[in-house]
Amino acid sequence: MVLGGKSIVFDHFPDPTDTWDIVETIGKGTYGKVYKVLNKQDGSKAAVKILDPIHDIDEEIEAEYNILKALSDHANVVKFYGMFYKKDAKCGDQLWLVLELCNGGSVTDLSKGMLKRGERIEESIIAYILHEALMGLLHLHVNKTIHRDVKGNNILLTTQGGVKLVDFGVSAQLTNTRLRRNTSVGTPFWMAPEVIACEQQLDTTYDARCDVWSLGITAIELGDGDPPLSDLHPMRALFKIPRNPPPTLHQPELWTGIFNDFICKCLIKDFELRPNVLDLLQHVFLQQIRGKEKVLQKHLMEHIDLNQHNMNSFTDVEEVDDLATLEVLDENTVADNLQGRYAKDQIYTYVGDILIAVNPFHPMDIYTPEHTKKYLGAERKANPPHIFAVADIAYQSGVSDSTDQCIVISGESGAGKTESAHLLVQQLTFLGKANNRELQEKILLVNSLVEAFGNATTAINDNSSRFGKYLEMKFTSGGTVVGAKISEYLLEKSRVIHQAAGERNFHIFYYMYAGLAERRKLAHYKLSDSKTPKYLFNEHVKLGPDIVSNASYKEQFDAVEQCFKVIGFTLEELGSVYSTLAAILISGDLEFAAVASEHQTDKSEISNIPVLENVASLLCIRCDELQEALTSHCVVARGETIIRPNTVEKATEVRDAMGKALYGRLFSWIVNRINALLIDPLNICVEGDNSLNIGILDIFGFENFKRNSFEQLCINIANEQIQFYFNQHIFTWEQDEYLNEEVDVRMIEYEDNRPLLDMFLQKPMGLLSLLDEESRFPQATDQTLVEKFEVNLKSKHFWRPMRVDLGFGINHYAGKVIYNASGFLAKNRDMLPADIVLLLRSSENLLISKLVTHPLTKTGYITRSLTTFIETQSCGDSGEATHHPRETTNMRTQTVSSYFRYSLMDLLSKMVSGQPHFVRCIKPNNDRQAHRFDQEKVVVQLRYTGVLETAKIRRQGYSHRILFANFVTRYSILAFRANEEPAATPESCTAILEKAKLENWAMGKTKVRTPRSNM
């Protein structure tokens, strides 16, 4: 039978919601989640695998559909009830593969469940399961199809004792002219050596006998509960499988000779000598069940029933405060532990010295003044895990070791990073015992103020950080907080002029609109009370009920204004801020019309002059000059100035560029003013170099939306950089230090994302360099950009998906993301014409004039010298007038991606200068619902953040390390008399450790190393 044919037209399939209702999540396939569904007509139940027709691989969706359609008419292949297509403009279209519901779970569940009860599956039952699976494989192979992902989780059981092959997401359909394959696919621990070899050796092929190897590994899994090498990182396993001898059962002596021989035959490394499925069915191990099938099926039903009963009844999960102390350390155990704790509202858990914080999505009463005091200087094991404990450890370490500290908060969008940063600031301010209560109040208000201007509602988070914030709290050497400083990175300025479906502009616009309306000041700032500004327009948001009358927005406006006043902004400065924000909003309503004349057809004019007059009034510039700057531009050629008209498209670009530039520079100015008002020069001078910094990094999390653009690319590259830093600190630097200190420790495998970062950042052929190069060509288009990526980015991390115009895919550390390159070049150029710069400099509003007068730093923000608002006109204005604006603004010389690259470098330099502490935020579900723990989603986050590997290295490692001299100075009183001055030697340190009766320590060449909990 020949499978395949023409490409499937997905949207020709019927809508599933006419027939099926989703009941619950039951698992995950190679591509897509699997749900239990109910038939609306007859009440029957089925399973549905939901696929994403955009992000999932087209060829593999088609292969699975064709195989199921043609081959599901076999007792050992899951039945197929049809393909459906659900259109959903808001959340994205879905493909539904509706399949037979196998209520008995997988054979992996059966094996692990029995082992957990201290039992093993009888060999006769294993033989029955393997025989049935082989019958399914025989059906596939006869019809020229290789499964390529045979494993315990893909062999499902029915409650009637049926055995079914499932998940054909990576299966291969052979043809008469192509009887072998050379694609390296599958699940690492089960992959045959010849399949793995295809990754490196282009001339290597394999045939259907790769399924026989995988079945042999599955046979071991049925006996031992796990496949061989499962304790290794998957990439390490792929390295080992071709080099190791064929694996065996963990204790072969516990099993019969014929079972061991069956496994041996399956796992012959030379696949040309390996038996095929038909040969294996004749093996004596399988022949023993002939005539006993019905009895064995009944026994299997009993096992399934008992296993289901035990899974459904409550079982005690070993719950610990520190995952590194778990007796069994695998993904499921870790997730079970977190889920058990989460059910009891214990949202914090340690992994050695790293804190995991699972977002509760509801207020919790664990941040009271009593809790604040409870964690002050306390031993870690004296209290449950808590974010306050991280603050205390950073503070105590900084003060006692006189070293800067850095707390890195990471996690995907909506995981709770921003709230964690708030809590850290709250606790550090308390620990810093500010002598000046006013200073303490100012520091606590800083986050709220910058978040009003830098945060926004996205599709998955109502308060998403749209910039990176590094808050440095400054302390005296004695631990008194004396000030704070914010560094801001990568503000998503494009949000000012456009928001994706279901998203909103920056919070401050809504707060200001509602607040000014409450005070009847909309007219003063030329804002309409009936028509929504274009930059805020959203079909689901009405100006009156949703913005102007929004009580929450009014409260937030009052709070923001109070923040401004407490921190030290003047009323004049506040008025200028509101005028600038209003001007930005109203400028979005400027409309342009084409002017056709005898000689020119590319000229434009402003068609709504009253709007122009309002914008000019708020910006304190002349109306006619603003119109001229928007609809024309100056070109200097051979010393002569030529004025050329702008097309409607060009004029619109200039209008939007002005709005983005003003907002970005206003944000910078606010941050600089905050910094100037939060630093006490006297304290800084007194402390000098002895002052201590504790930095807190709160940056946007990894994002993957239905449509991902330039902003998501930058955000995800930044997250790749932070993940790399985490890997370097936790794994690479840690293991290097063990080697340098000659401390014996086993190496831990981990996923290194350095090659992916190189693909993004290296010069001259990295993605960002290619983007900058294409941005310099006036005739370049987004299409030529994607083609340039495809030609030059020779990496397994990059691919071009079918059916996605201007699309390209990246395999990030956190998963696959499809990006749409539409608008990439325009967003990267982000040019503000010199004519607009000159005009804004002439503004009678001092703030607006200064925003475009001061140059940008390499990271794209206003130089720190712009700290005060009220300055005299003689501050260099006369001198600056002789310069062309390009020389003094840096607006055209750098692209957004070059600012971005410098920002990453600056951010990393701040992070590496201090001793790091990590808070890993976990999002328990996508619906922001309290008390709901989606274990599959959590496991994915644990996997891509390296939590399991972290637990392993923390369990065997020594996270607290102190130089001999510091150790002796600090702890000599425990073993020596007060008048003694012991030498800073290993012998002195050993004497102290033995006298204190500490355990699990190691002596390096220069440092004492202990687990953090010992000290």
PEGI-V793723 format. One record per residue. N is the residue number from 1. PHI is phi as a letter, one per 40 degrees, with the letter a starting at -180 (none if undefined). Layout:
n=[N N]
phi=[PHI PHI]
This chain:
n=[1 2 3 4 5 6 7 8 9 10 11 12 13 14 15 16 17 18 19 20 21 22 23 24 25 26 27 28 29 30 31 32 33 34 35 36 37 38 39 40 41 42 43 44 45 46 47 48 49 50 51 52 53 54 55 56 57 58 59 60 61 62 63 64 65 66 67 68 69 70 71 72 73 74 75 76 77 78 79 80 81 82 83 84 85 86 87 88 89 90 91 92 93 94 95 96 97 98 99 100 101 102 103 104 105 106 107 108 109 110 111 112 113 114 115 116 117 118 119 120 121 122 123 124 125 126 127 128 129 130 131 132 133 134 135 136 137 138 139 140 141 142 143 144 145 146 147 148 149 150 151 152 153 154 155 156 157 158 159 160 161 162 163 164 165 166 167 168 169 170 171 172 173 174 175 176 177 178 179 180 181 182 183 184 185 186 187 188 189 190 191 192 193 194 195 196 197 198 199 200 201 202 203 204 205 206 207 208 209 210 211 212 213 214 215 216 217 218 219 220 221 222 223 224 225 226 227 228 229 230 231 232 233 234 235 236 237 238 239 240 241 242 243 244 245 246 247 248 249 250 251 252 253 254 255 256 257 258 259 260 261 262 263 264 265 266 267 268 269 270 271 272 273 274 275 276 277 278 279 280 281 282 283 284 285 286 287 288 289 290 291 292 293 294 295 296 297 298 299 300 301 302 303 304 305 306 307 308 309 310 311 312 313 314 315 316 317 318 319 320 321 322 323 324 325 326 327 328 329 330 331 332 333 334 335 336 337 338 339 340 341 342 343 344 345 346 347 348 349 350 351 352 353 354 355 356 357 358 359 360 361 362 363 364 365 366 367 368 369 370 371 372 373 374 375 376 377 378 379 380 381 382 383 384 385 386 387 388 389 390 391 392 393 394 395 396 397 398 399 400 401 402 403 404 405 406 407 408 409 410 411 412 413 414 415 416 417 418 419 420 421 422 423 424 425 426 427 428 429 430 431 432 433 434 435 436 437 438 439 440 441 442 443 444 445 446 447 448 449 450 451 452 453 454 455 456 457 458 459 460 461 462 463 464 465 466 467 468 469 470 471 472 473 474 475 476 477 478 479 480 481 482 483 484 485 486 487 488 489 490 491 492 493 494 495 496 497 498 499 500 501 502 503 504 505 506 507 508 509 510 511 512 513 514 515 516 517 518 519 520 521 522 523 524 525 526 527 528 529 530 531 532 533 534 535 536 537 538 539 540 541 542 543 544 545 546 547 548 549 550 551 552 553 554 555 556 557 558 559 560 561 562 563 564 565 566 567 568 569 570 571 572 573 574 575 576 577 578 579 580 581 582 583 584 585 586 587 588 589 590 591 592 593 594 595 596 597 598 599 600 601 602 603 604 605 606 607 608 609 610 611 612 613 614 615 616 617 618 619 620 621 622 623 624 625 626 627 628 629 630 631 632 633 634 635 636 637 638 639 640 641 642 643 644 645 646 647 648 649 650 651 652 653 654 655 656 657 658 659 660 661 662 663 664 665 666 667 668 669 670 671 672 673 674 675 676 677 678 679 680 681 682 683 684 685 686 687 688 689 690 691 692 693 694 695 696 697 698 699 700 701 702 703 704 705 706 707 708 709 710 711 712 713 714 715 716 717 718 719 720 721 722 723 724 725 726 727 728 729 730 731 732 733 734 735 736 737 738 739 740 741 742 743 744 745 746 747 748 749 750 751 752 753 754 755 756 757 758 759 760 761 762 763 764 765 766 767 768 769 770 771 772 773 774 775 776 777 778 779 780 781 782 783 784 785 786 787 788 789 790 791 792 793 794 795 796 797 798 799 800 801 802 803 804 805 806 807 808 809 810 811 812 813 814 815 816 817 818 819 820 821 822 823 824 825 826 827 828 829 830 831 832 833 834 835 836 837 838 839 840 841 842 843 844 845 846 847 848 849 850 851 852 853 854 855 856 857 858 859 860 861 862 863 864 865 866 867 868 869 870 871 872 873 874 875 876 877 878 879 880 881 882 883 884 885 886 887 888 889 890 891 892 893 894 895 896 897 898 899 900 901 902 903 904 905 906 907 908 909 910 911 912 913 914 915 916 917 918 919 920 921 922 923 924 925 926 927 928 929 930 931 932 933 934 935 936 937 938 939 940 941 942 943 944 945 946 947 948 949 950 951 952 953 954 955 956 957 958 959 960 961 962 963 964 965 966 967 968 969 970 971 972 973 974 975 976 977 978 979 980 981 982 983 984 985 986 987 988 989 990 991 992 993 994 995 996 997 998 999 1000 1001 1002 1003 1004 1005 1006 1007 1008 1009 1010 1011 1012 1013 1014 1015]
phi=[none c c g h c c c c d c c c c c c c c b b b c b a c b i a c d b g c b b c b b c c c b g c b a b b b c b b c c c c c d c c c c c c c c c c c c b c c b c b b d c b b h b b b b c a c c c h c b b b c c b c c b c c g c c c d c c c c c c c c g b b c c d c c d c c c c c c c c c c c c d c c c c f b b c g a c a d c b b b b c c c g c b b c b g b c b c b c c b c c b c b b b c c b h b d c b c c d c c c c c c b b c c c b a b c c c c c d c c c c c c c d c c b g b c d g c c c c d c c c c c c d c c c c d c b d d b d c c b c c c c c c d c d c c b c c c c c c c c c c c c c c c c d c c c c c d g b d c c c c c c c d c c c c c c c c c c c c c b c c c b b c b c c c c c b b b d c c c c c c c c c c c c c g c c b a c b g c b b c b c c c f a c b c b b c d c c d c d c c g c c c c c b c d a c c c c d c c c c c c c c c c f b c b b b b b b i c d g c h c c c c c d c c c d c c c c c c f d c b c c c d c c c c c d d c c c c c c b b a c b c b a c b c c b a c b b c b c b b c c c g c c b i a a b b b b f d c c c c d b a b c d g b b c c d d c c d c d c c c c c c f b d c d b g c c b b b c d d c b c a c c b c d c c c b d c c c c c c c c c d c c c c d d c c c h c c c c c c d c c c c c c c c c c c c c c c b b b c b c b c b b b b c b a c c b d d c d c c c c c c c f b c c c c c c c c c b a a c b c b f g b c b c b c c c d c c c c c c d c c c c c c c c c c c c c c c c c c d c c c b c c d c c c c c c f c c c b b b c b c b b d c d b a c c b b b d c c c c d c c c c c c c c c c c d c c c b c c c c c c d c c c f c c a c c b c a c c c d d c c c c c b c b c b c d c c c c c c c c c c d c c b c c c c c c c d c c b c c a c c b a b c c g b c f c a b b c c d c h c b c b b c c g d c c c c c f c b d d c c d c c c c c d c c d c c d c d b c c c c c c c g b c d c c c b b c c b c c c c g c c c c c c c c d c c b b g c b c b c c c c d c c c c c c c c c c c c c c b c c b b b b c b c c a c b f b c g b b c c c c c c c c c c c c g c c c c c c c c c c b b c b b b d d c c c c d c b c d c b b c c c c b c c c b d c c c c d c c c c c f c b f b b b c c b b c b b c d c c c]
